[in-house]
Amino acid sequence: MDIVYKILILLHLVGMAMLVGGWLATIRAPRVLPGMWHGALTQLVTGLLLVGLAESGAVDRDIDNAKIGVKLVVALVITVLVFLNRRRSRSTDGAVAPGAAHTVGGLALLNTAIAALWS
């Protein structure tokens, strides 16, 4: 099960890269790219699977429930923002409110910082 856990971590990092990379690629003309939607879903699903594996005892990992709760809330906000603005960008020729696109990128960085710095 340890190899499955490591593959899920890799996929979780790929989802983060899709979110942050999509945001950085469009920072001058903010919009929500389709890859950002896929990155948000990848982050959410793999994060839940990682916690599920750790909670079940399949891998020997300690869980900080407060940290996981905060990261889950941030991930849900990111996913909802990407979903809503993805729909809006389809109908308005790619343009979305710059604040929404920057919020998605900033929250993705915040979630990364929480993962790396919260002990």
N, CA, C and O atoms as CSV, one atom per row, in Angstrom:
chain,resi,resn,atom,element,x,y,z
A,1,MET,N,N,0.809,-1.200,0.000
A,1,MET,CA,C,0.000,0.000,0.000
A,1,MET,C,C,0.854,1.266,0.000
A,1,MET,O,O,0.392,2.342,-0.380
A,2,ASP,N,N,2.092,1.120,0.428
A,2,ASP,CA,C,2.966,2.286,0.485
A,2,ASP,C,C,3.199,2.872,-0.908
A,2,ASP,O,O,3.274,4.091,-1.056
A,3,ILE,N,N,3.313,2.019,-1.929
A,3,ILE,CA,C,3.528,2.516,-3.290
A,3,ILE,C,C,2.282,3.252,-3.793
A,3,ILE,O,O,2.405,4.251,-4.502
A,4,VAL,N,N,1.101,2.778,-3.442
A,4,VAL,CA,C,-0.139,3.459,-3.820
A,4,VAL,C,C,-0.182,4.840,-3.170
A,4,VAL,O,O,-0.561,5.824,-3.804
A,5,TYR,N,N,0.207,4.898,-1.911
A,5,TYR,CA,C,0.239,6.172,-1.183
A,5,TYR,C,C,1.195,7.157,-1.870
A,5,TYR,O,O,0.872,8.335,-2.028
A,6,LYS,N,N,2.360,6.672,-2.273
A,6,LYS,CA,C,3.339,7.541,-2.932
A,6,LYS,C,C,2.857,7.997,-4.300
A,6,LYS,O,O,3.119,9.133,-4.695
A,7,ILE,N,N,2.162,7.140,-5.028
A,7,ILE,CA,C,1.597,7.525,-6.322
A,7,ILE,C,C,0.525,8.589,-6.121
A,7,ILE,O,O,0.436,9.535,-6.903
A,8,LEU,N,N,-0.288,8.441,-5.079
A,8,LEU,CA,C,-1.310,9.449,-4.781
A,8,LEU,C,C,-0.676,10.790,-4.409
A,8,LEU,O,O,-1.197,11.840,-4.784
A,9,ILE,N,N,0.431,10.768,-3.684
A,9,ILE,CA,C,1.142,12.011,-3.368
A,9,ILE,C,C,1.621,12.669,-4.652
A,9,ILE,O,O,1.492,13.883,-4.811
A,10,LEU,N,N,2.169,11.886,-5.567
A,10,LEU,CA,C,2.628,12.412,-6.849
A,10,LEU,C,C,1.469,13.056,-7.608
A,10,LEU,O,O,1.606,14.167,-8.121
A,11,LEU,N,N,0.343,12.375,-7.682
A,11,LEU,CA,C,-0.821,12.922,-8.373
A,11,LEU,C,C,-1.344,14.181,-7.676
A,11,LEU,O,O,-1.802,15.115,-8.334
A,12,HIS,N,N,-1.274,14.203,-6.359
A,12,HIS,CA,C,-1.685,15.381,-5.589
A,12,HIS,C,C,-0.803,16.577,-5.957
A,12,HIS,O,O,-1.302,17.690,-6.126
A,13,LEU,N,N,0.491,16.350,-6.078
A,13,LEU,CA,C,1.409,17.415,-6.469
A,13,LEU,C,C,1.188,17.856,-7.910
A,13,LEU,O,O,1.330,19.038,-8.220
A,14,VAL,N,N,0.845,16.932,-8.786
A,14,VAL,CA,C,0.535,17.284,-10.175
A,14,VAL,C,C,-0.702,18.184,-10.220
A,14,VAL,O,O,-0.739,19.151,-10.981
A,15,GLY,N,N,-1.708,17.868,-9.413
A,15,GLY,CA,C,-2.901,18.721,-9.337
A,15,GLY,C,C,-2.563,20.120,-8.865
A,15,GLY,O,O,-3.097,21.098,-9.389
A,16,MET,N,N,-1.685,20.226,-7.883
A,16,MET,CA,C,-1.250,21.543,-7.404
A,16,MET,C,C,-0.518,22.295,-8.511
A,16,MET,O,O,-0.718,23.496,-8.691
A,17,ALA,N,N,0.322,21.588,-9.243
A,17,ALA,CA,C,1.064,22.222,-10.335
A,17,ALA,C,C,0.115,22.712,-11.426
A,17,ALA,O,O,0.350,23.761,-12.026
A,18,MET,N,N,-0.942,21.971,-11.682
A,18,MET,CA,C,-1.922,22.391,-12.690
A,18,MET,C,C,-2.633,23.671,-12.253
A,18,MET,O,O,-2.873,24.556,-13.074
A,19,LEU,N,N,-2.965,23.772,-10.994
A,19,LEU,CA,C,-3.631,24.974,-10.487
A,19,LEU,C,C,-2.706,26.186,-10.494
A,19,LEU,O,O,-3.039,27.227,-11.059
A,20,VAL,N,N,-1.562,26.046,-9.872
A,20,VAL,CA,C,-0.633,27.174,-9.761
A,20,VAL,C,C,-0.053,27.521,-11.133
A,20,VAL,O,O,0.087,28.698,-11.465
A,21,GLY,N,N,0.283,26.512,-11.926
A,21,GLY,CA,C,0.823,26.763,-13.258
A,21,GLY,C,C,-0.176,27.452,-14.168
A,21,GLY,O,O,0.187,28.363,-14.913
A,22,GLY,N,N,-1.432,27.027,-14.115
A,22,GLY,CA,C,-2.476,27.681,-14.905
A,22,GLY,C,C,-2.676,29.127,-14.496
A,22,GLY,O,O,-2.879,30.001,-15.339
A,23,TRP,N,N,-2.617,29.367,-13.215
A,23,TRP,CA,C,-2.755,30.740,-12.717
A,23,TRP,C,C,-1.572,31.597,-13.163
A,23,TRP,O,O,-1.763,32.711,-13.652
A,24,LEU,N,N,-0.355,31.085,-12.999
A,24,LEU,CA,C,0.835,31.851,-13.394
A,24,LEU,C,C,0.899,32.076,-14.905
A,24,LEU,O,O,1.391,33.111,-15.354
A,25,ALA,N,N,0.406,31.116,-15.692
A,25,ALA,CA,C,0.423,31.256,-17.149
A,25,ALA,C,C,-0.507,32.363,-17.626
A,25,ALA,O,O,-0.282,32.953,-18.682
A,26,THR,N,N,-1.544,32.646,-16.856
A,26,THR,CA,C,-2.525,33.652,-17.272
A,26,THR,C,C,-2.555,34.846,-16.331
A,26,THR,O,O,-3.577,35.525,-16.228
A,27,ILE,N,N,-1.470,35.106,-15.658
A,27,ILE,CA,C,-1.482,36.138,-14.621
A,27,ILE,C,C,-1.714,37.539,-15.194
A,27,ILE,O,O,-2.293,38.389,-14.517
A,28,ARG,N,N,-1.278,37.790,-16.412
A,28,ARG,CA,C,-1.487,39.124,-17.018
A,28,ARG,C,C,-2.902,39.300,-17.548
A,28,ARG,O,O,-3.452,40.400,-17.496
A,29,ALA,N,N,-3.488,38.239,-18.051
A,29,ALA,CA,C,-4.872,38.261,-18.533
A,29,ALA,C,C,-5.611,37.136,-17.810
A,29,ALA,O,O,-5.816,36.060,-18.373
A,30,PRO,N,N,-6.007,37.386,-16.568
A,30,PRO,CA,C,-6.541,36.312,-15.719
A,30,PRO,C,C,-7.768,35.621,-16.317
A,30,PRO,O,O,-8.727,36.262,-16.747
A,31,ARG,N,N,-7.699,34.313,-16.325
A,31,ARG,CA,C,-8.834,33.482,-16.714
A,31,ARG,C,C,-8.644,32.106,-16.083
A,31,ARG,O,O,-7.582,31.786,-15.548
A,32,VAL,N,N,-9.684,31.316,-16.159
A,32,VAL,CA,C,-9.637,29.973,-15.592
A,32,VAL,C,C,-9.524,28.991,-16.748
A,32,VAL,O,O,-10.428,28.878,-17.576
A,33,LEU,N,N,-8.417,28.293,-16.792
A,33,LEU,CA,C,-8.164,27.318,-17.855
A,33,LEU,C,C,-8.815,25.980,-17.515
A,33,LEU,O,O,-9.022,25.671,-16.341
A,34,PRO,N,N,-9.140,25.180,-18.540
A,34,PRO,CA,C,-9.705,23.851,-18.265
A,34,PRO,C,C,-8.783,23.003,-17.386
A,34,PRO,O,O,-9.265,22.217,-16.571
A,35,GLY,N,N,-7.482,23.151,-17.539
A,35,GLY,CA,C,-6.542,22.389,-16.720
A,35,GLY,C,C,-6.643,22.722,-15.247
A,35,GLY,O,O,-6.340,21.884,-14.398
A,36,MET,N,N,-7.067,23.941,-14.935
A,36,MET,CA,C,-7.232,24.327,-13.532
A,36,MET,C,C,-8.399,23.564,-12.907
A,36,MET,O,O,-8.346,23.196,-11.734
A,37,TRP,N,N,-9.446,23.330,-13.687
A,37,TRP,CA,C,-10.579,22.529,-13.210
A,37,TRP,C,C,-10.111,21.102,-12.920
A,37,TRP,O,O,-10.446,20.531,-11.882
A,38,HIS,N,N,-9.342,20.536,-13.835
A,38,HIS,CA,C,-8.828,19.181,-13.641
A,38,HIS,C,C,-7.858,19.129,-12.454
A,38,HIS,O,O,-7.838,18.152,-11.705
A,39,GLY,N,N,-7.061,20.179,-12.290
A,39,GLY,CA,C,-6.140,20.243,-11.155
A,39,GLY,C,C,-6.880,20.314,-9.830
A,39,GLY,O,O,-6.488,19.666,-8.860
A,40,ALA,N,N,-7.966,21.113,-9.786
A,40,ALA,CA,C,-8.747,21.231,-8.553
A,40,ALA,C,C,-9.384,19.887,-8.188
A,40,ALA,O,O,-9.363,19.478,-7.028
A,41,LEU,N,N,-9.943,19.213,-9.181
A,41,LEU,CA,C,-10.555,17.904,-8.912
A,41,LEU,C,C,-9.499,16.875,-8.503
A,41,LEU,O,O,-9.733,16.057,-7.613
A,42,THR,N,N,-8.343,16.921,-9.156
A,42,THR,CA,C,-7.264,15.999,-8.807
A,42,THR,C,C,-6.826,16.211,-7.371
A,42,THR,O,O,-6.635,15.251,-6.624
A,43,GLN,N,N,-6.667,17.477,-6.984
A,43,GLN,CA,C,-6.266,17.787,-5.609
A,43,GLN,C,C,-7.296,17.279,-4.608
A,43,GLN,O,O,-6.944,16.665,-3.600
A,44,LEU,N,N,-8.556,17.535,-4.889
A,44,LEU,CA,C,-9.620,17.154,-3.962
A,44,LEU,C,C,-9.716,15.632,-3.813
A,44,LEU,O,O,-9.766,15.120,-2.695
A,45,VAL,N,N,-9.742,14.919,-4.926
A,45,VAL,CA,C,-9.911,13.464,-4.888
A,45,VAL,C,C,-8.684,12.788,-4.275
A,45,VAL,O,O,-8.819,11.925,-3.407
A,46,THR,N,N,-7.491,13.175,-4.721
A,46,THR,CA,C,-6.293,12.514,-4.178
A,46,THR,C,C,-6.088,12.861,-2.711
A,46,THR,O,O,-5.615,12.027,-1.939
A,47,GLY,N,N,-6.437,14.076,-2.318
A,47,GLY,CA,C,-6.332,14.448,-0.908
A,47,GLY,C,C,-7.241,13.590,-0.040
A,47,GLY,O,O,-6.829,13.119,1.021
A,48,LEU,N,N,-8.466,13.389,-0.484
A,48,LEU,CA,C,-9.390,12.539,0.265
A,48,LEU,C,C,-8.898,11.092,0.320
A,48,LEU,O,O,-9.015,10.434,1.353
A,49,LEU,N,N,-8.349,10.600,-0.788
A,49,LEU,CA,C,-7.823,9.233,-0.801
A,49,LEU,C,C,-6.608,9.091,0.114
A,49,LEU,O,O,-6.467,8.080,0.803
A,50,LEU,N,N,-5.736,10.087,0.125
A,50,LEU,CA,C,-4.572,10.040,1.009
A,50,LEU,C,C,-4.987,9.980,2.477
A,50,LEU,O,O,-4.443,9.193,3.252
A,51,VAL,N,N,-5.949,10.814,2.849
A,51,VAL,CA,C,-6.426,10.814,4.227
A,51,VAL,C,C,-7.123,9.491,4.546
A,51,VAL,O,O,-6.959,8.941,5.635
A,52,GLY,N,N,-7.897,8.989,3.595
A,52,GLY,CA,C,-8.575,7.714,3.796
A,52,GLY,C,C,-7.602,6.570,4.024
A,52,GLY,O,O,-7.815,5.736,4.904
A,53,LEU,N,N,-6.536,6.527,3.235
A,53,LEU,CA,C,-5.525,5.478,3.433
A,53,LEU,C,C,-4.842,5.603,4.790
A,53,LEU,O,O,-4.612,4.601,5.466
A,54,ALA,N,N,-4.522,6.818,5.184
A,54,ALA,CA,C,-3.854,7.021,6.475
A,54,ALA,C,C,-4.788,6.689,7.635
A,54,ALA,O,O,-4.363,6.075,8.613
A,55,GLU,N,N,-6.045,7.085,7.539
A,55,GLU,CA,C,-7.016,6.810,8.609
A,55,GLU,C,C,-7.323,5.318,8.733
A,55,GLU,O,O,-7.570,4.818,9.830
A,56,SER,N,N,-7.305,4.620,7.609
A,56,SER,CA,C,-7.659,3.198,7.645
A,56,SER,C,C,-6.544,2.340,8.236
A,56,SER,O,O,-6.770,1.185,8.599
A,57,GLY,N,N,-5.359,2.897,8.330
A,57,GLY,CA,C,-4.237,2.126,8.846
A,57,GLY,C,C,-3.486,1.372,7.762
A,57,GLY,O,O,-2.566,0.609,8.060
A,58,ALA,N,N,-3.870,1.580,6.502
A,58,ALA,CA,C,-3.194,0.898,5.397
A,58,ALA,C,C,-1.749,1.380,5.245
A,58,ALA,O,O,-0.887,0.641,4.769
A,59,VAL,N,N,-1.498,2.612,5.650
A,59,VAL,CA,C,-0.136,3.152,5.672
A,59,VAL,C,C,0.116,3.718,7.057
A,59,VAL,O,O,-0.821,4.115,7.751
A,60,ASP,N,N,1.351,3.754,7.453
A,60,ASP,CA,C,1.707,4.212,8.796
A,60,ASP,C,C,1.982,5.714,8.764
A,60,ASP,O,O,3.136,6.138,8.698
A,61,ARG,N,N,0.927,6.506,8.810
A,61,ARG,CA,C,1.037,7.962,8.785
A,61,ARG,C,C,0.168,8.545,9.898
A,61,ARG,O,O,-0.931,8.060,10.165
A,62,ASP,N,N,0.681,9.587,10.536
A,62,ASP,CA,C,-0.109,10.297,11.539
A,62,ASP,C,C,-0.934,11.375,10.841
A,62,ASP,O,O,-0.482,11.996,9.879
A,63,ILE,N,N,-2.137,11.583,11.337
A,63,ILE,CA,C,-3.044,12.561,10.742
A,63,ILE,C,C,-3.266,13.695,11.732
A,63,ILE,O,O,-3.565,13.453,12.902
A,64,ASP,N,N,-3.120,14.928,11.266
A,64,ASP,CA,C,-3.480,16.111,12.038
A,64,ASP,C,C,-4.831,16.572,11.500
A,64,ASP,O,O,-4.910,17.215,10.453
A,65,ASN,N,N,-5.891,16.236,12.229
A,65,ASN,CA,C,-7.243,16.493,11.744
A,65,ASN,C,C,-7.538,17.974,11.543
A,65,ASN,O,O,-8.294,18.330,10.639
A,66,ALA,N,N,-6.962,18.838,12.359
A,66,ALA,CA,C,-7.169,20.277,12.180
A,66,ALA,C,C,-6.564,20.733,10.851
A,66,ALA,O,O,-7.197,21.471,10.096
A,67,LYS,N,N,-5.362,20.299,10.574
A,67,LYS,CA,C,-4.686,20.654,9.320
A,67,LYS,C,C,-5.481,20.131,8.123
A,67,LYS,O,O,-5.688,20.857,7.151
A,68,ILE,N,N,-5.923,18.885,8.191
A,68,ILE,CA,C,-6.683,18.288,7.097
A,68,ILE,C,C,-8.004,19.023,6.904
A,68,ILE,O,O,-8.442,19.231,5.773
A,69,GLY,N,N,-8.638,19.415,8.002
A,69,GLY,CA,C,-9.893,20.161,7.911
A,69,GLY,C,C,-9.718,21.502,7.226
A,69,GLY,O,O,-10.529,21.881,6.380
A,70,VAL,N,N,-8.661,22.225,7.586
A,70,VAL,CA,C,-8.393,23.525,6.957
A,70,VAL,C,C,-8.089,23.333,5.476
A,70,VAL,O,O,-8.608,24.065,4.633
A,71,LYS,N,N,-7.253,22.353,5.158
A,71,LYS,CA,C,-6.910,22.103,3.757
A,71,LYS,C,C,-8.135,21.678,2.948
A,71,LYS,O,O,-8.255,22.045,1.779
A,72,LEU,N,N,-9.036,20.920,3.541
A,72,LEU,CA,C,-10.251,20.500,2.847
A,72,LEU,C,C,-11.140,21.690,2.538
A,72,LEU,O,O,-11.668,21.802,1.431
A,73,VAL,N,N,-11.310,22.577,3.503
A,73,VAL,CA,C,-12.139,23.770,3.274
A,73,VAL,C,C,-11.542,24.629,2.156
A,73,VAL,O,O,-12.266,25.091,1.274
A,74,VAL,N,N,-10.235,24.839,2.190
A,74,VAL,CA,C,-9.577,25.634,1.145
A,74,VAL,C,C,-9.740,24.945,-0.210
A,74,VAL,O,O,-10.024,25.612,-1.205
A,75,ALA,N,N,-9.566,23.635,-0.265
A,75,ALA,CA,C,-9.705,22.895,-1.523
A,75,ALA,C,C,-11.130,22.975,-2.061
A,75,ALA,O,O,-11.330,23.086,-3.271
A,76,LEU,N,N,-12.112,22.920,-1.182
A,76,LEU,CA,C,-13.510,23.042,-1.622
A,76,LEU,C,C,-13.791,24.438,-2.176
A,76,LEU,O,O,-14.479,24.578,-3.187
A,77,VAL,N,N,-13.266,25.462,-1.521
A,77,VAL,CA,C,-13.445,26.831,-2.021
A,77,VAL,C,C,-12.793,26.981,-3.391
A,77,VAL,O,O,-13.384,27.573,-4.295
A,78,ILE,N,N,-11.592,26.455,-3.552
A,78,ILE,CA,C,-10.902,26.508,-4.845
A,78,ILE,C,C,-11.740,25.816,-5.914
A,78,ILE,O,O,-11.938,26.361,-7.000
A,79,THR,N,N,-12.228,24.627,-5.611
A,79,THR,CA,C,-12.998,23.848,-6.588
A,79,THR,C,C,-14.268,24.585,-6.997
A,79,THR,O,O,-14.606,24.616,-8.180
A,80,VAL,N,N,-14.964,25.169,-6.052
A,80,VAL,CA,C,-16.190,25.912,-6.371
A,80,VAL,C,C,-15.864,27.149,-7.204
A,80,VAL,O,O,-16.549,27.426,-8.189
A,81,LEU,N,N,-14.823,27.899,-6.821
A,81,LEU,CA,C,-14.439,29.082,-7.590
A,81,LEU,C,C,-14.036,28.728,-9.019
A,81,LEU,O,O,-14.419,29.417,-9.965
A,82,VAL,N,N,-13.274,27.667,-9.169
A,82,VAL,CA,C,-12.857,27.250,-10.514
A,82,VAL,C,C,-14.068,26.819,-11.325
A,82,VAL,O,O,-14.184,27.169,-12.499
A,83,PHE,N,N,-14.969,26.065,-10.712
A,83,PHE,CA,C,-16.161,25.605,-11.423
A,83,PHE,C,C,-17.009,26.779,-11.895
A,83,PHE,O,O,-17.398,26.837,-13.062
A,84,LEU,N,N,-17.295,27.712,-10.994
A,84,LEU,CA,C,-18.144,28.847,-11.355
A,84,LEU,C,C,-17.495,29.734,-12.407
A,84,LEU,O,O,-18.160,30.174,-13.344
A,85,ASN,N,N,-16.217,29.996,-12.259
A,85,ASN,CA,C,-15.545,30.882,-13.208
A,85,ASN,C,C,-15.205,30.184,-14.513
A,85,ASN,O,O,-15.040,30.842,-15.540
A,86,ARG,N,N,-15.098,28.876,-14.489
A,86,ARG,CA,C,-14.913,28.128,-15.731
A,86,ARG,C,C,-16.150,28.262,-16.596
A,86,ARG,O,O,-16.047,28.451,-17.808
A,87,ARG,N,N,-17.304,28.167,-15.987
A,87,ARG,CA,C,-18.561,28.341,-16.724
A,87,ARG,C,C,-18.687,29.770,-17.240
A,87,ARG,O,O,-19.132,29.995,-18.366
A,88,ARG,N,N,-18.294,30.729,-16.413
A,88,ARG,CA,C,-18.372,32.136,-16.807
A,88,ARG,C,C,-17.398,32.437,-17.948
A,88,ARG,O,O,-17.722,33.210,-18.849
A,89,SER,N,N,-16.212,31.835,-17.915
A,89,SER,CA,C,-15.215,32.119,-18.949
A,89,SER,C,C,-15.628,31.544,-20.303
A,89,SER,O,O,-15.231,32.067,-21.345
A,90,ARG,N,N,-16.407,30.492,-20.295
A,90,ARG,CA,C,-16.915,29.947,-21.569
A,90,ARG,C,C,-17.879,30.921,-22.232
A,90,ARG,O,O,-17.882,31.059,-23.456
A,91,SER,N,N,-18.694,31.594,-21.433
A,91,SER,CA,C,-19.722,32.466,-21.993
A,91,SER,C,C,-19.220,33.878,-22.274
A,91,SER,O,O,-19.898,34.634,-22.971
A,92,THR,N,N,-18.068,34.252,-21.761
A,92,THR,CA,C,-17.575,35.620,-21.952
A,92,THR,C,C,-16.232,35.646,-22.673
A,92,THR,O,O,-15.403,36.517,-22.410
A,93,ASP,N,N,-16.015,34.706,-23.571
A,93,ASP,CA,C,-14.788,34.693,-24.384
A,93,ASP,C,C,-13.518,34.567,-23.554
A,93,ASP,O,O,-12.492,35.144,-23.915
A,94,GLY,N,N,-13.563,33.841,-22.472
A,94,GLY,CA,C,-12.373,33.577,-21.668
A,94,GLY,C,C,-12.149,34.538,-20.520
A,94,GLY,O,O,-11.327,34.261,-19.647
A,95,ALA,N,N,-12.854,35.659,-20.492
A,95,ALA,CA,C,-12.622,36.654,-19.449
A,95,ALA,C,C,-13.388,36.295,-18.177
A,95,ALA,O,O,-14.554,35.904,-18.229
A,96,VAL,N,N,-12.724,36.433,-17.055
A,96,VAL,CA,C,-13.363,36.299,-15.746
A,96,VAL,C,C,-12.909,37.479,-14.909
A,96,VAL,O,O,-11.997,38.212,-15.291
A,97,ALA,N,N,-13.544,37.653,-13.782
A,97,ALA,CA,C,-13.109,38.705,-12.874
A,97,ALA,C,C,-11.682,38.408,-12.425
A,97,ALA,O,O,-11.407,37.314,-11.933
A,98,PRO,N,N,-10.761,39.379,-12.590
A,98,PRO,CA,C,-9.374,39.118,-12.210
A,98,PRO,C,C,-9.236,38.666,-10.760
A,98,PRO,O,O,-8.385,37.833,-10.446
A,99,GLY,N,N,-10.061,39.206,-9.884
A,99,GLY,CA,C,-9.997,38.823,-8.475
A,99,GLY,C,C,-10.286,37.354,-8.268
A,99,GLY,O,O,-9.689,36.724,-7.396
A,100,ALA,N,N,-11.191,36.799,-9.054
A,100,ALA,CA,C,-11.540,35.383,-8.918
A,100,ALA,C,C,-10.371,34.502,-9.335
A,100,ALA,O,O,-10.038,33.541,-8.641
A,101,ALA,N,N,-9.748,34.824,-10.462
A,101,ALA,CA,C,-8.612,34.017,-10.928
A,101,ALA,C,C,-7.441,34.121,-9.960
A,101,ALA,O,O,-6.777,33.124,-9.675
A,102,HIS,N,N,-7.191,35.316,-9.457
A,102,HIS,CA,C,-6.084,35.495,-8.513
A,102,HIS,C,C,-6.393,34.844,-7.163
A,102,HIS,O,O,-5.484,34.376,-6.478
A,103,THR,N,N,-7.652,34.812,-6.784
A,103,THR,CA,C,-8.039,34.138,-5.547
A,103,THR,C,C,-7.774,32.642,-5.650
A,103,THR,O,O,-7.284,32.029,-4.701
A,104,VAL,N,N,-8.093,32.061,-6.787
A,104,VAL,CA,C,-7.828,30.634,-6.997
A,104,VAL,C,C,-6.334,30.356,-6.859
A,104,VAL,O,O,-5.937,29.431,-6.151
A,105,GLY,N,N,-5.514,31.145,-7.526
A,105,GLY,CA,C,-4.068,30.946,-7.446
A,105,GLY,C,C,-3.519,31.164,-6.052
A,105,GLY,O,O,-2.685,30.395,-5.575
A,106,GLY,N,N,-3.992,32.215,-5.402
A,106,GLY,CA,C,-3.534,32.497,-4.042
A,106,GLY,C,C,-3.940,31.414,-3.061
A,106,GLY,O,O,-3.157,31.039,-2.189
A,107,LEU,N,N,-5.165,30.907,-3.197
A,107,LEU,CA,C,-5.613,29.834,-2.309
A,107,LEU,C,C,-4.852,28.535,-2.568
A,107,LEU,O,O,-4.581,27.773,-1.639
A,108,ALA,N,N,-4.510,28.286,-3.830
A,108,ALA,CA,C,-3.701,27.095,-4.133
A,108,ALA,C,C,-2.332,27.212,-3.473
A,108,ALA,O,O,-1.822,26.235,-2.925
A,109,LEU,N,N,-1.739,28.396,-3.523
A,109,LEU,CA,C,-0.458,28.605,-2.840
A,109,LEU,C,C,-0.617,28.492,-1.325
A,109,LEU,O,O,0.248,27.941,-0.644
A,110,LEU,N,N,-1.729,29.018,-0.800
A,110,LEU,CA,C,-1.993,28.906,0.637
A,110,LEU,C,C,-2.089,27.444,1.053
A,110,LEU,O,O,-1.528,27.050,2.076
A,111,ASN,N,N,-2.792,26.645,0.274
A,111,ASN,CA,C,-2.931,25.230,0.604
A,111,ASN,C,C,-1.578,24.522,0.565
A,111,ASN,O,O,-1.309,23.637,1.378
A,112,THR,N,N,-0.738,24.915,-0.375
A,112,THR,CA,C,0.604,24.353,-0.451
A,112,THR,C,C,1.427,24.750,0.775
A,112,THR,O,O,2.153,23.932,1.341
A,113,ALA,N,N,1.304,26.010,1.172
A,113,ALA,CA,C,2.023,26.488,2.345
A,113,ALA,C,C,1.548,25.774,3.613
A,113,ALA,O,O,2.356,25.426,4.474
A,114,ILE,N,N,0.248,25.560,3.721
A,114,ILE,CA,C,-0.281,24.830,4.878
A,114,ILE,C,C,0.310,23.422,4.925
A,114,ILE,O,O,0.721,22.949,5.985
A,115,ALA,N,N,0.349,22.758,3.773
A,115,ALA,CA,C,0.891,21.400,3.727
A,115,ALA,C,C,2.368,21.368,4.122
A,115,ALA,O,O,2.816,20.457,4.819
A,116,ALA,N,N,3.112,22.369,3.670
A,116,ALA,CA,C,4.556,22.342,3.888
A,116,ALA,C,C,4.966,22.868,5.257
A,116,ALA,O,O,5.931,22.375,5.842
A,117,LEU,N,N,4.244,23.868,5.781
A,117,LEU,CA,C,4.716,24.572,6.961
A,117,LEU,C,C,3.989,24.202,8.257
A,117,LEU,O,O,4.536,24.408,9.340
A,118,TRP,N,N,2.790,23.669,8.172
A,118,TRP,CA,C,2.042,23.312,9.387
A,118,TRP,C,C,2.621,22.019,9.936
A,118,TRP,O,O,2.588,20.983,9.272
A,119,SER,N,N,3.146,22.084,11.134
A,119,SER,CA,C,3.783,20.902,11.731
A,119,SER,C,C,2.825,20.133,12.594
A,119,SER,O,O,3.198,19.111,13.171
